[in-house]
Amino acid sequence: MKNLYKILLFLVLLLSMAVNVDALEQKTMIRDDQTYASASWTEKERSIVTDTSMSVTKKDDGTYISLSVYTYDQMTGYGSYKSGFMVTQDKVFKISNTLDSASLSEIEMEIYNGNTGEKEILTVKADWVGKGDIIGGISKDMSKFPGYISRTSFSNLYREATAIGSINNCDIGESYNAGLYKDKSTISTMEK
């Protein structure tokens, strides 16, 4: 009789291990990490005002860069708009984990002119310096559903910054608005 109990206990333990292994095999996880920087500049020369905006996002699959330049003549009322977007696997963007600083090394971007439909190549560069405190936090949640459990974790951090940029080796001055960001999200599910 004792041998029968030992055999049954062994089978229960073996089944428990099999269930645990199966549960591990049913676990899925999705992660999305990104760091990015943005900046806006305004220049004025006589009656011509130029507004420039840039954002650079670093993800696992590459670096995403967008640029827009809007020029407006206050005397004539004429305005022109140029914009461009690119993705590169080159290591052109660096940002510190503590959001102290960031830099976009000199790159060439293809820009589309919204007025003429023509394209041109611009050389772009920018540097950011964080200032003030880091704002944001981390949130976690767990939800139970019939058959599985879902866990989520989100982290959103932001730090105000100043940025200095240049286009075609011409200084566009210090930004009037800039920021450094760090976002992380994890979603995991496990079948029960």
C-alpha positions as CSV (number, residue, x, y, z in Angstrom):
1,M,0.0,0.0,0.0
2,K,2.9,2.4,0.8
3,N,4.4,1.7,-2.6
4,L,1.1,2.6,-4.2
5,Y,1.1,6.0,-2.3
6,K,4.7,6.6,-3.4
7,I,3.8,5.9,-7.0
8,L,0.7,8.2,-6.8
9,L,2.8,10.9,-5.2
10,F,5.4,10.6,-7.8
11,L,2.8,10.8,-10.6
12,V,1.3,13.9,-9.0
13,L,4.7,15.6,-8.8
14,L,5.5,14.6,-12.4
15,L,2.1,16.0,-13.6
16,S,2.7,19.2,-11.6
17,M,6.1,19.7,-13.2
18,A,4.6,19.0,-16.7
19,V,1.9,21.6,-16.0
20,N,4.5,24.2,-14.9
21,V,6.6,23.6,-18.0
22,D,3.5,23.9,-20.1
23,A,2.5,27.1,-18.4
24,L,6.0,28.6,-19.1
25,E,5.6,27.6,-22.7
26,Q,2.3,29.5,-22.9
27,K,3.8,32.7,-21.6
28,T,4.2,35.6,-24.0
29,M,5.8,39.0,-23.5
30,I,5.8,42.1,-25.6
31,R,8.3,44.9,-24.9
32,D,8.6,48.4,-26.4
33,D,11.4,50.7,-25.3
34,Q,12.1,54.0,-26.9
35,T,14.0,57.2,-26.1
36,Y,13.6,60.4,-27.9
37,A,14.3,64.1,-28.1
38,S,12.3,67.0,-29.6
39,A,13.0,70.7,-30.1
40,S,11.6,73.8,-31.7
41,W,13.4,76.9,-32.9
42,T,12.3,80.3,-34.2
43,E,14.6,82.7,-36.1
44,K,13.8,86.1,-37.4
45,E,15.8,88.1,-39.9
46,R,14.2,91.4,-40.9
47,S,10.6,90.4,-41.9
48,I,11.3,86.7,-42.5
49,V,10.4,84.3,-39.6
50,T,11.6,80.7,-39.7
51,D,10.1,78.0,-37.4
52,T,12.0,74.7,-37.3
53,S,10.9,71.5,-35.5
54,M,12.8,68.3,-35.0
55,S,12.2,65.0,-33.3
56,V,14.6,62.0,-33.0
57,T,13.4,58.6,-31.7
58,K,15.6,55.7,-30.9
59,K,14.1,52.2,-31.0
60,D,15.4,48.7,-31.3
61,D,14.9,48.6,-35.0
62,G,16.5,52.0,-35.8
63,T,16.5,55.8,-35.3
64,Y,13.5,57.8,-36.6
65,I,14.2,61.4,-37.5
66,S,11.7,64.1,-38.6
67,L,12.3,67.7,-39.5
68,S,10.0,70.5,-40.6
69,V,10.9,74.1,-41.6
70,Y,8.2,76.8,-42.1
71,T,9.3,80.2,-43.4
72,Y,7.0,83.2,-43.4
73,D,7.6,86.7,-44.8
74,Q,5.7,89.2,-42.7
75,M,5.9,91.9,-45.3
76,T,4.6,89.9,-48.3
77,G,2.5,87.3,-46.5
78,Y,4.3,84.5,-48.5
79,G,5.1,81.3,-46.7
80,S,6.9,78.1,-47.6
81,Y,7.0,74.7,-45.9
82,K,9.6,71.9,-46.1
83,S,9.5,68.6,-44.3
84,G,11.4,65.3,-44.2
85,F,11.4,61.9,-42.5
86,M,14.0,59.2,-42.4
87,V,14.9,55.9,-40.6
88,T,18.4,54.8,-40.2
89,Q,20.3,51.9,-38.5
90,D,23.4,54.0,-38.2
91,K,24.3,55.0,-34.6
92,V,23.7,58.7,-35.1
93,F,21.7,59.5,-32.0
94,K,22.9,59.2,-28.4
95,I,20.8,59.9,-25.2
96,S,21.8,59.4,-21.6
97,N,19.8,57.1,-19.4
98,T,19.4,59.9,-16.9
99,L,18.1,62.3,-19.6
100,D,21.0,64.6,-18.9
101,S,21.9,65.1,-22.6
102,A,21.4,63.9,-26.1
103,S,23.1,64.4,-29.5
104,L,22.3,63.9,-33.1
105,S,25.5,63.7,-35.1
106,E,25.6,65.3,-38.5
107,I,23.4,63.6,-41.0
108,E,22.0,64.3,-44.5
109,M,18.2,64.3,-44.9
110,E,16.1,64.4,-48.0
111,I,13.5,67.2,-47.6
112,Y,10.3,67.7,-49.6
113,N,9.3,71.3,-50.5
114,G,5.5,71.6,-50.0
115,N,5.3,74.6,-52.3
116,T,7.3,73.5,-55.3
117,G,7.2,69.7,-55.0
118,E,11.0,69.6,-55.3
119,K,13.4,67.7,-53.1
120,E,16.7,68.8,-51.6
121,I,19.3,67.4,-49.2
122,L,19.9,69.2,-45.9
123,T,22.7,68.6,-43.5
124,V,21.3,68.5,-39.9
125,K,22.8,68.4,-36.5
126,A,21.6,69.0,-32.9
127,D,22.6,68.7,-29.2
128,W,20.3,68.7,-26.2
129,V,21.1,69.4,-22.5
130,G,18.6,68.4,-19.9
131,K,17.5,70.9,-17.2
132,G,15.3,70.7,-14.1
133,D,13.8,67.5,-12.6
134,I,12.7,64.3,-14.3
135,I,8.9,64.1,-14.4
136,G,7.0,60.9,-14.8
137,G,6.7,57.5,-13.1
138,I,6.0,53.8,-13.4
139,S,2.6,52.1,-13.3
140,K,1.9,48.4,-13.0
141,D,-1.3,46.4,-13.3
142,M,-2.4,42.8,-13.2
143,S,-5.7,41.5,-14.7
144,K,-7.1,38.0,-14.4
145,F,-9.3,36.6,-17.1
146,P,-10.8,33.1,-17.6
147,G,-7.9,31.0,-18.8
148,Y,-5.0,33.6,-18.5
149,I,-3.4,36.3,-16.5
150,S,-2.2,39.6,-18.0
151,R,0.5,41.9,-16.5
152,T,1.3,45.4,-17.8
153,S,4.1,47.8,-16.8
154,F,4.5,51.3,-18.2
155,S,7.3,53.8,-17.5
156,N,7.1,57.4,-18.9
157,L,9.9,59.9,-18.0
158,Y,10.4,63.4,-19.3
159,R,12.9,66.1,-18.7
160,E,12.9,69.7,-20.0
161,A,15.9,70.6,-22.1
162,T,17.5,73.2,-24.3
163,A,18.8,72.4,-27.7
164,I,21.2,73.9,-30.2
165,G,20.9,73.0,-33.8
166,S,22.3,73.6,-37.2
167,I,21.1,73.2,-40.8
168,N,23.6,73.2,-43.7
169,N,26.3,74.2,-41.2
170,C,24.3,77.4,-40.3
171,D,23.5,77.8,-36.6
172,I,19.8,78.0,-35.9
173,G,20.3,79.1,-32.3
174,E,18.9,77.9,-29.1
175,S,15.5,76.2,-28.9
176,Y,12.5,77.9,-27.3
177,N,11.0,74.5,-26.5
178,A,12.8,71.1,-26.1
179,G,12.5,67.9,-24.2
180,L,14.1,64.5,-23.5
181,Y,11.9,61.4,-23.1
182,K,12.2,57.8,-22.1
183,D,9.3,55.3,-22.5
184,K,9.1,51.6,-21.6
185,S,6.2,49.3,-21.8
186,T,5.9,45.6,-21.0
187,I,2.8,43.4,-21.6
188,S,3.0,39.8,-20.6
189,T,0.3,37.1,-20.6
190,M,0.3,33.6,-19.2
191,E,-2.3,30.9,-19.6
192,K,-3.5,29.3,-16.4
